[in-house]
Amino acid sequence: MSGVSSKDGVKESGKNLGVHKMVDERRRSSLKYLELITDNIAIKTGVVSKDLLFKNGQVGFYLKDDFRNQILKVIPGLIPGFNGFLQKTRLTVNMFDPTILGELNKSRLFTLSEFAAIICWLISRQPNSEDGRLLDKAHSNIFYVKLKRACVIAVNVSWIPIGRCYWLLTDRDLITMRYLCMYFGAAPWMKGSYVFSHS
């Protein structure tokens, strides 16, 4: 019978595990202010309607006007499925966007469709702030999204435990934030926040 023996399979598995550990250690060593939590969050989604997710779903969303205007409007009506892995890092100090992005490879940023599929998958597994991949209690979960006009938007997803309780989605244009930081001392992302990116 053809194929790999169980003994060989164990050897191969051990080899792959060793390679994964080497990659993991390399990523950890390349980070200065971000702490690697995990780089193997597996996500697989199917094609889904934007209206079903953001308007008629079971999850309570509150979408700020900036998110509606810059993100929701341009997410396609049918969101393609996503099949891949995410990396999750944590801020070890208060950080501004340029410093965070300086530690993330550009290939780790999300497209609009990827972000929509991923965030709905994550929130659907903790719709009422149950234990899960996302931080709750008003902490920030940060996603960097590439738009067609070659700019990057930072999307903040946070649980608001007030009143009826809901997931708040808001965003900020990094060009505008750079201006605000320069002239008005805009606040950084707080220590302990999570950053999600491609693995």
FENFENWO-V45953 format. One record per helix or strand. SS is the DSSP state (A for helix, B for strand). FROM is the first residue (numbers start at 1). LEN is the number of residues. If there is no record, write none. Layout:
SS:FROM:LEN + SS:FROM:LEN
This chain:
A:6:25 + B:34:11 + B:48:2 + A:50:5 + B:61:3 + A:65:6 + A:72:3 + B:78:2 + B:83:9 + B:95:1 + A:97:7 + A:106:3 + B:110:1 + A:112:13 + B:141:6 + B:152:9 + B:166:8 + A:174:11 + B:189:1 + B:194:5
